[in-house]
Amino acid sequence: MKTSNQAVTNGYSTAQGSLEKGGTQAFLLGSLILGTVGVFVHEANADPLTATWFRCVFGLLGLTLWAAWRGQLSDLRRYRAPGFAVLAAGVLMVTAWGLFFAAIEYVSAGIATVLFHVQPLWVLLLGAFFLKESIARRRIAAVLIAMLGLVLATGVLEHLSLFGANQPAQATYWLGVAFCLIGALCTACVTIVARQVRHMPAGILAWWQCAVGAIALLAWPALNGWPEMGMSWVWLSGLGLIHTGLAYGLIYAGMARLNTDRIAVYQFFYPAVAIIIDWLFYGQSLGGLQLIGIAIMLVAICYAER
């Protein structure tokens, strides 16, 4: 009997490990794709709300195709009457996207992405408070270490006279920082909501987020004018099909298999990629402190998963 029970336990542990490995791979791949979102926003050359609406509409198309490929169209019909949590997640995510695109006008895409990722600390705190999840001490330490790396990676210290800045940042820079911090809180709340409705198949929650945004923001481009046909539409469609349909499908698939504390640590992978993309495509030079900050974030992730 003991041998039989041990075999069952080992089999369960193996299956659980396989699920977590698959969740990790899906989440990190989705994060890698999201790291290139700044390129598409910059090249599209559209105002923040227009870019957000296009992301929602093409994201809706992309996620519908994702659901069809995974045989989940019946799930869309089953959840055709979304609850309050799903609608709240939609409003929060669309708000976060709009704030992110607005912030890019004042700070670089890489810095905006990094600033958005103060959210893992919020995720840990909100998860412990609302979901009553226990948090491993190793992951608390990892998030705090990663937060230190985050501050360094943004280069925000170089804009403070306290740290010897030659030219303090303009008010618009700090406005962009504020947009990022508020958007980060919105995104953290979405993560908590996603955990509470984890019974929904991967991508269905994201589908409803896009549906909410497509309806709520339709009046903006209709009243203020549409982007010129051509490459602008190509880049804007990429925001929806690639950075929403594909990336969010992968991320939500990963979330369903991972605990909140692990998600909180993995979310630092996305900003590290965004800063590197910023440097490669737009020559946003990275200072020594920023490089050290990225290295610290990566070390923190490895430490948490050692």
C-alpha positions in Angstrom: 0.0 0.0 0.0 2.8 2.3 0.9 4.5 1.7 -2.4 1.3 2.3 -4.3 0.7 5.6 -2.4 4.2 6.7 -3.1 3.8 5.9 -6.8 0.6 8.0 -6.9 2.4 10.9 -5.1 5.3 10.7 -7.5 3.0 10.6 -10.5 1.1 13.7 -9.2 4.4 15.6 -8.6 5.6 14.8 -12.1 2.3 15.9 -13.6 2.4 19.1 -11.5 6.0 19.8 -12.5 5.1 19.3 -16.2 2.2 21.7 -15.9 4.3 24.4 -14.2 7.1 23.9 -16.8 4.6 24.4 -19.6 3.1 27.4 -17.9 6.5 28.9 -17.4 7.4 28.5 -21.1 4.1 30.0 -22.3 4.3 33.0 -19.9 7.9 33.8 -20.8 7.3 33.5 -24.5 4.3 35.8 -24.2 6.4 38.3 -22.2 9.2 38.2 -24.8 6.6 39.1 -27.5 5.2 41.9 -25.4 8.7 43.4 -25.0 8.5 44.6 -28.7 5.3 46.5 -28.2 7.1 49.9 -28.1 8.4 49.4 -31.6 4.8 49.0 -33.0 3.5 52.0 -31.0 6.3 54.2 -32.2 6.0 53.2 -35.8 2.2 53.5 -35.8 2.4 57.2 -34.9 -1.2 57.3 -33.5 -2.5 59.0 -30.4 -2.8 56.8 -27.3 -6.6 56.2 -27.3 -6.6 55.5 -31.0 -3.8 53.0 -30.6 -5.7 51.4 -27.6 -8.8 51.0 -29.7 -7.0 49.4 -32.6 -5.3 47.1 -30.1 -8.6 46.1 -28.7 -10.3 45.5 -32.1 -7.5 43.5 -33.7 -6.8 41.8 -30.4 -10.5 40.7 -30.4 -9.9 39.3 -33.9 -6.7 37.6 -32.9 -8.1 36.1 -29.7 -11.2 34.8 -31.7 -8.8 33.0 -34.1 -6.9 31.7 -31.0 -10.1 30.3 -29.5 -11.0 28.7 -32.9 -7.6 27.1 -33.2 -7.9 25.7 -29.6 -11.5 24.6 -30.1 -12.8 27.1 -27.6 -15.5 28.9 -29.6 -18.0 27.0 -27.5 -16.4 28.6 -24.4 -17.0 32.0 -25.8 -20.7 31.2 -26.2 -20.8 29.7 -22.7 -19.3 32.9 -21.2 -21.4 35.3 -23.4 -22.8 36.9 -20.3 -19.6 38.0 -18.4 -19.7 38.6 -14.7 -18.7 41.8 -12.8 -15.1 40.5 -12.4 -14.6 40.0 -16.1 -16.0 43.4 -17.0 -13.9 45.0 -14.2 -10.8 43.3 -15.6 -11.6 44.7 -19.1 -12.0 48.3 -17.8 -8.8 48.0 -15.8 -6.7 46.5 -18.6 -7.9 49.0 -21.2 -7.1 51.9 -18.8 -3.7 50.5 -18.3 -3.1 50.2 -22.1 -4.2 53.8 -22.6 -1.9 55.1 -19.8 1.0 53.1 -21.2 0.6 54.5 -24.7 0.3 58.0 -23.2 3.4 57.5 -21.1 5.5 56.6 -24.2 5.0 60.1 -25.4 6.9 61.5 -22.4 9.4 58.7 -21.6 10.9 56.0 -23.8 9.0 52.8 -24.4 11.6 50.8 -22.5 11.5 53.0 -19.5 7.7 53.1 -19.5 7.6 49.3 -19.6 10.1 49.1 -16.7 8.1 51.6 -14.6 4.9 49.6 -15.3 6.6 46.7 -13.6 6.4 47.9 -10.1 3.3 45.8 -10.4 4.8 42.5 -9.1 5.1 44.0 -5.6 1.4 44.9 -5.9 0.6 41.4 -7.1 2.2 39.8 -4.1 0.5 42.2 -1.7 -2.9 41.9 -3.3 -2.6 38.2 -3.7 -1.8 37.7 0.0 -4.6 40.1 1.0 -7.5 39.1 -1.3 -6.6 35.5 -2.3 -5.1 34.5 1.1 -2.2 32.9 -0.7 1.0 32.1 1.3 4.1 33.7 -0.1 7.5 31.9 0.0 10.2 34.0 1.7 12.5 33.3 -1.2 10.1 35.0 -3.6 9.5 38.0 -1.3 13.3 38.5 -1.2 13.4 38.0 -5.0 10.8 40.6 -5.7 12.4 43.1 -3.4 15.8 42.6 -5.0 14.2 42.9 -8.5 12.5 46.1 -7.4 15.9 47.5 -6.6 17.1 46.5 -10.1 13.9 48.0 -11.5 14.7 51.5 -10.0 18.2 51.4 -11.3 17.2 50.1 -14.8 14.7 53.0 -15.3 17.5 55.6 -15.0 15.1 57.6 -13.0 17.9 58.4 -10.4 19.8 60.3 -13.2 16.9 62.8 -13.3 17.1 63.6 -9.6 19.3 66.5 -8.4 19.9 64.6 -5.2 22.0 62.1 -7.2 23.9 64.8 -9.1 21.7 65.2 -12.2 23.0 68.1 -14.4 19.5 68.8 -15.7 16.5 67.8 -13.6 13.7 66.1 -15.6 10.9 68.2 -17.1 7.4 68.1 -15.7 6.3 66.0 -18.7 8.8 63.3 -17.7 7.3 63.0 -14.3 3.8 63.0 -15.8 4.8 59.9 -17.9 6.2 58.3 -14.7 2.8 59.0 -12.9 0.9 57.4 -15.8 3.1 54.3 -15.6 2.6 53.9 -11.8 -1.1 54.3 -12.0 -1.3 51.9 -14.9 0.9 49.4 -13.0 -1.7 49.3 -10.2 -4.5 48.7 -12.7 -2.5 45.8 -14.3 -1.8 44.3 -10.9 -5.5 44.3 -10.2 -6.2 42.5 -13.5 -3.7 39.8 -12.4 -5.7 39.2 -9.2 -9.0 39.2 -11.1 -7.6 36.7 -13.6 -6.6 34.4 -10.7 -10.2 34.6 -9.3 -11.7 33.5 -12.7 -9.1 31.0 -13.5 -11.9 28.5 -14.4 -12.2 30.4 -17.7 -10.1 28.9 -20.5 -7.0 30.7 -21.5 -7.6 33.8 -23.7 -11.4 34.1 -22.9 -10.7 36.8 -20.2 -8.5 38.6 -22.6 -11.2 38.4 -25.3 -13.6 40.1 -23.0 -11.1 42.8 -22.2 -10.7 43.6 -25.8 -14.5 43.5 -26.4 -14.9 46.1 -23.5 -12.3 48.4 -25.0 -13.5 48.1 -28.6 -17.0 49.2 -27.5 -16.0 51.8 -25.0 -13.4 53.6 -27.2 -15.2 53.4 -30.6 -16.3 57.0 -30.4 -12.8 58.4 -30.1 -11.3 57.5 -33.5 -14.8 58.0 -35.1 -14.9 61.6 -33.8 -11.2 62.5 -34.0 -10.3 60.9 -37.3 -8.8 57.6 -38.4 -5.1 57.0 -39.2 -4.1 57.2 -42.8 -4.4 53.9 -44.6 -1.0 52.2 -45.1 1.8 51.2 -42.8 0.2 52.8 -39.8 -2.7 50.3 -40.0 -0.2 47.5 -40.3 1.6 48.5 -37.1 -1.7 49.1 -35.3 -3.0 45.7 -36.4 0.2 44.1 -35.0 -0.6 45.6 -31.6 -3.8 43.5 -31.6 -2.9 40.4 -33.5 0.6 39.9 -32.1 0.8 41.7 -28.8 -2.7 40.9 -27.7 -4.1 37.9 -29.6 -0.9 35.8 -29.5 1.0 37.2 -26.4 -2.0 37.4 -24.1 -3.2 34.0 -25.1 0.2 32.6 -24.1 0.4 34.6 -20.9 -3.1 33.7 -19.7 -2.3 30.0 -20.5 0.8 30.3 -18.3 -1.1 32.1 -15.5 -3.5 29.3 -15.2 -0.7 26.9 -14.3 1.4 29.1 -12.0 1.0 30.5 -8.5 0.7 34.2 -7.9 4.2 34.6 -6.3 5.9 32.9 -9.3 3.9 35.1 -11.8 5.1 38.2 -9.8 8.8 37.2 -10.3 8.4 36.2 -14.0 6.9 39.6 -14.8 10.3 41.2 -14.6 11.3 39.4 -17.8 9.2 41.6 -20.0 10.7 45.0 -18.9 14.2 43.7 -19.3 13.4 42.7 -22.9 11.8 46.1 -23.6 14.8 48.0 -22.5 17.1 45.9 -24.8 14.7 46.4 -27.7 14.7 50.2 -27.0 18.5 50.2 -27.1 18.7 48.0 -30.3 16.1 49.9 -32.4 16.1 53.5 -31.2 19.6 53.9 -29.8 18.4 54.6 -26.3 21.8 54.3 -24.6 21.9 52.5 -21.3 24.0 53.9 -18.5 26.0 51.7 -16.2 23.4 51.8 -13.5 20.7 50.7 -15.9 22.7 47.7 -17.0 23.4 46.8 -13.4 19.7 47.1 -12.8 18.8 44.7 -15.6 21.4 42.3 -14.3 19.9 42.5 -10.8 16.4 41.7 -12.1 17.6 38.7 -14.0 19.6 37.4 -10.9 16.5 37.9 -8.8 14.5 35.7 -11.2 17.2 33.0 -11.1 17.4 33.2 -7.3 13.6 32.7 -6.9 13.6 29.6 -9.2 16.9 28.0 -8.0 
